[in-house]
Structures are given as structure tokens and as C-alpha cells.
Amino acid sequence: ATVITNLFSAIPYIGQTLVEWAWGGFSVDNPTLTRFFALHFLLPFMIAGITIIHLMFL
């Protein structure tokens, strides 16, 4: 999680703020892992929903 979130720090002006927001603090800890687990669980369902909506409007 550290490597991926540190990519945010390359964004000028707001990078460090984004990293701290993604981490839920000043380092990778339990809130970070909880957020990433939730994202990895929900992302396939969101993609499937968007795909279904897209296919309905074709």
C-alpha cells in the first residue's frame, strides 16, 4: 500500500495531503488496510454495475 499511495505524493501542491488522506494518518496502519480492503471488495461490483448500465444504453 505504501508504494501505490506514495505515487500520490508526486502531484504538486496537494500530493502530501492526498497521501495522508489515503493512509488515514501519517503512516500505513489499520485504517489504510481497511480502506484498501473495502475498495478491492467494492470495485468489482461498481464496475459490473457501470457495465450493465452501459450495455442497457447501447
Secondary structure, DSSP 8 states (H G I E B T S, - for coil): -HHHHHGGGGSTTTHHHHHHHHHTSSS--HHHHHHHHHHHHHHHHHHHHHHHHHHHT-
